[in-house]
Amino acid sequence: MVIKGNLKMSTLKYVIGLNSGTSFDGIDVALVKFNNNLRPVFVNGILYKFPKNIKNKIQETMLEQNKLGTLHDLPLLNFLLGELFAKAALAIIKKNKLKTKNIFLIASHGQTIFHHPWFHNISGHKIRATLQIGESSVIAKRTSIKTVSNFRESDIVAGGEGAPLMPYLDYIYFNESKNIKLVLNIGGISNVTVVGKQITPIAFDIGPGNALIDLVCKKHFKKDFDKDGKLASKGKINFSCVEAALKDPYFKQTPPKSTGKEYFNEGFIKDYFSNIKDKKNKLATITYFSAKVIEHAISKFILPKYKPNELIISGGGIKNKTLIKHLKNLLPNVRFVNSDKYKLPSKYKEAILFALLGYTCVKGIKNNIPSCTGAKEKVILGKITRV
């Protein structure tokens, strides 16, 4: 994979990466700098929390996409999140005692509201679609900083699924490694990248990471998530339900592939786990299932062909001790390493990714990986909103 583009920057400036994940906790903000290569150097990060009513509104908009009220709420939420993303960017500038003139650009992934990588036939047209909100025009105007957004669309137009995007950062960091690396990110959805010297990177969305766990916690325990996996550790696992759920068509589909909460949601829980009446047992089973799908994907699609020397983990799911315990038991011959070891803070890895994608977009560097998304060609991801 050859990277071309203009890397010259007359004076060192910083790039801000912004991302809100599928947990809707708030905006992950990463301040990075670039030297004379494409590897982002992490400087600082913050979580700019959403007010509870905003968090609820995002979730309602995702869950109620087919209701007419969404047509009214969606554009309002788009501009509202633009204001909040702008405030998040200004907050990290202030924290680091910088000025807006020190910032080369802001790269905002926004908040994913809709991601459908499956083709829909509409009047003879085969259409895939994705939607992230958090209006970039608002961010650029409020901060007076050039803003890059909309990172998925160009890949979809090129025949890809617009996801996963994380492999580009994994490639930049590990493509010269003599040993093959597995890079696993456990967010709402888990994804994995296989990368190393002289191999074409492959990556795909595995399935639910925190998504189903968080849904059960919210519905049955009135909590946003299972802190440290303590609640799941008190229940009993229903292995027959796990085996049934593993037969879902998504897990049989060969990579490249991507998915989201549109697929792994309350309906999925109802289909495969409704027989479990005890709430602790349900959470315990779904937590084990979330580990099992990772092991299943690695064993089915990766290990027959590649022999990695370590599994580099990141994302919010690594805080769930019960989930990670299951995963280590399921993969006893794999060495686990936190991404922090490579100066990639797991908490801010996705925000760092978008800082990289924004930077390469402005520099005119093609920044998708077709072998991971299924695109027919390399393209430049991102749209630039100038001040």
N, C-alpha and C positions, 0 to 999 in steps of 0.2 A: 504494500500500500504506500504510494508515493504522495507526499504532501507538498503542494506548491502554493506560493503566495508571498506577499511582502510582509516580513516580520519586523522591519525596521521601525523603531519608535524613537523620535528625537530626544525626548526626555521621559524618564520613568513616570508612568502614571498608573493608577489603580483601576481595576474593574470590579464592579459590584454584581454579584449573582443573586437572583431572587427566585424563590420557589415556595409554593404551598402544596404540600402533598395530600394524600387521600385521607389523612387523619383530621385535616382542617384545624390543627392546633394553632396555626399562625404562619407567619412568613419566615422561612429560613433565609438568613442574609449572610453572604460570604464576601469578605473583602479580600481580593487576591491581587497579586502583581505578576507581570510577565517580564522575564529577562530577555535573553536572545534566543529563546526557543518557545515551544508551545506548551511547556509544562507549567501550569499555574502554581504559584507559590502562595499558600494560604497565609494570610496575615491576621485576620480576626473574623469572628462571627457572632451573630446574635439571633435570638428568636423574638420576632415582633408578634406578640400574641394577638389573636383576634378577640374582640369582645364576644361574650357568649351568644348574644343575639345574632351577630354576624355569622358565627360558626354554625348556628342552627339554620340560618337562612341559606347558607351554601349547601348544607346537607339536604334541606328541603328541595332546593332547586334541582339537585342531582336526582333525588328520588321521585320527583314529580314532573319529569320531563314531558310527559304526555298530557299534562293538564294545561288548560288555556291560561291559567294565572301565571304560568312560567313566562309566557310571551311578554307580560308586563314586568315581571320581576327580573328577568335575565339582563336586559340592557341597563336597568338601574343598578343591578349588582355589579355589572361589568365596570361601570364608571366609579362606583363606590370602592371596589377593590383597587382600581387604579389609584385612588387617593391614598388608600392604606399602603399599597406597595411603595408609593412615593415617600410616604412618611417613614417607612422601614428603611429605605435607602438613605434618607437624610439622617436617620438615627445613627446608622453606623458611621457616617461621615463625621457627625458630631462626636461620637464616642472616641474616634481615633484622631480627633483634633485636626481634621483635614478641612479643605475647602472644596467646593464643587469643581473648581478649576483643576484640582488634582485628580479628578475622576475622568478616565478616558471614555468610559461608557457604562451604562447599566444594562444588564441582560436579565430579562424577566420571563420566566416560563409561565407565570400566572397561575391560575387555579384551573385544573382540568374539570370540566363540567360534563363533557361527553366525549367518549372515545370508542368508536366502532370500527375496528380494523376489518370487519367482515363486509363483503360486498353486498350492496342492496341494489336490486334491479328496479330502476325508476324510469319508466317510459323508454325502455330499451338501453338506458345508460347504466353501466355498472359503477356504483359509487361507494367509496369509503369516506368516512368523515371523522373529524376530531374538532373539539372546541375547548380552548383555554381562554379564560376571561381575566380581566385586570388591565383596563384600557391603557395601552402604551403611550397614547397621546397625552393622557393625564400625567403619567409618570415623567415624561420628557418636559412637559410644561411646568410642573411643580418643582422640578429639580434643576431645570435648565441644563440637563445632561442628555446627550444622545442615547436613545434607548432601543435595544434590540429585543424582539419578541417573536411569537408564532414560529416555533422551531420544528413543528411536526409536519406542517402542510406540504412543504416542498418534497419531502420524502414520499408522502402519499401520492402526490401528483406523478412522481417518478416510478410509481408502481409498488412502493413499499407500504408498510403498515404504520409508519410514523413512530414506531417504537420497536424495541427499546432504544433509548438514546444514550444511556449510560456507557455502552461499550466504547464510545469514542474517547471518553476520559480514561477508561481502563486501557485502551490501546495506547494512548499517549504515555501513560505511566509504565506499562509493562511489556510493550511490544519488543523490546530489546532483551528481555529476560531469556537466559539460556534454558531455564526450566519452565515448563508450561504452568501457568497459573489459572486457577478458577477464582473468579471474582464474583462474590455473591452479595447482592443488596437485598435486604429484607425490609421493605416498606409495606404499604398497604398490599401491594403485589410484590412477590419476590421475582428477581431476575438474575441471571447468571451470564457471565462472559468467560469464554475460553480464549486465552491470549498468550502469546509467547513468540520468541524469535523464529522466523521462517515458517509461521503457520498463518493461514487466513483466519482472522477472528470470527468466532461464531457466538451468538448470544440469543437469548429468547426470554420471554416472560414465562416463569414456571407456573404461577398460579397464586393462590392467596398466601400472603405473608401475615400481616396484622389485620387484614380487612375483616375476615369472619370472626376472629377473636374479639375485635373491637365491637362488632355488632352484637355479639352475645353479651358482652360486658355492659353495653348501654341498655339493652332490653331487659336483662335479668338481674343485673347488679347495680344499675343506675350509676355506672362508672364509665368514663371515656375509654379506659384501657385497663388491662390487668397488670398492675405494677409489679415488676420483677417476676411475673408469672405465678404469684403466690396463690391466687384463687384456683388456677388450673391444677396446681400441685395437690389440692385437697380432694379432687374428684377421681372417678374411675373411668378408664378408657373403654369405649365400646368399639372393639376392633372390627366387628362385622360391619358396622356403619362406615368405618374408615375404608375397608376393602370395597364396599359398594360405591362409595364416592370416588375412589380411584379409577373406577370404570367409566367415569364421565368422558364424553368424547374429546374434551379439550386436552386431556392428559395423553391421549393416543396420537394427537396431531403432531406431526414432525416439525421441527424448527425450519425456517424462522416463523415465529408466531408471537402475538402480543394479546393482552387482555386487560381487563379493568374491573371496577366495581359494577359495571353494567352487567357483568356475567357472574361474578362471585359476590352475591348479595343475599338478602333475606330469602329470596326464592331458592337459591342453591341450598341454604341451610334447611329450608322446609322440605326440599326434595330428598335429602340424604340423611338428615339428622333429627327429623321430627319425632322419631320413635323414642328418643332419649328425653325423659320427662324431668329428671333431676337436673337442676341448672348447673350444679358443680360438675356433674358427670358430662353434661353437654359441653361445657367450656374445656374440660380436660380432654375430651375426645377431639374437639376442633383444634385445640392447640397441638395435639399429637399429629393430627391430620396435616396441619400446616407445615410441620417438620417432615412428615412422610412424603408430601408431594415434592419437596426439595430433593430428598434422597432418591425418590423414584425417578425424577427427571435426570439427575446426575448419573444414576446407574443405567438408565435406558438410553440416553442420548449422548453421553459424554465418555464415560469410562470404557466402553467397548473400543473407542478409537484413540482416546488421549490418556496419558498417564501423568496427571498433574502432581507437583510436589507439595502444594499447599492450597488451602482454601482461604481466601482473603474475604473477611466478612465486614459488612457495614449496614447502616440503616437502623431505624428505630427498633426493629425486631430483636436486635442483639441484646437489648436490655431485658428481654423476657427470658429469665434464667431457665424456666421450665422448657420453653421452646428450644433453646440452645442445648440443653441437656439431652433432650430427645434426639436432636440432630447429631450430636456427637456420638450418641449410642448407635444411631443408624448408620453412621459413617466412621467406624472405629479405626480405619486405616488411613484416614485423611487428617493432615495437620491443619488446625485452625489458627488463623492469624488475624488480629484486628487491623483494619486498614490504617489506623493511627500509626502503626509501625512504619508506614511508608509516607508519613506526613500528609495523609489524607484523612482528616477528622471525619469519622463515620457520621457524626451529627450533621455535618454541613456538606457532605459529599455531593448531593444533588445540586445544591446551590453553586458549588464549585464547578460542576459540570456545565451549568448554564452560563457561568462567567466565561468558560472556555469556548462554548458554542457561540456566544455573542462576539467574543474577540476574533475568532476565526471567520465569522461572517463578515465583520467589518474589514478584515484583512483580505477578503476575497478567496478564502481557502475552503475547498469542499470538505464538509465535516459530517457527512453521514457515512455509515458503513453498510453497503448493500448486502453483504453476506449475513448481516445481523437483522436487517429490517425487511429484506426481500425486494428492495428497490432494484430497478433495472440499470441504474447508473448512479455515479457519484454526483451530488448536488450540494449547493450551499444552503444550509438551513438558517432560517431567521429572516425577519423583516426589520428594516431600519426606520425608526422614527426620529427625524432630526429636529433640533430645537429651532 
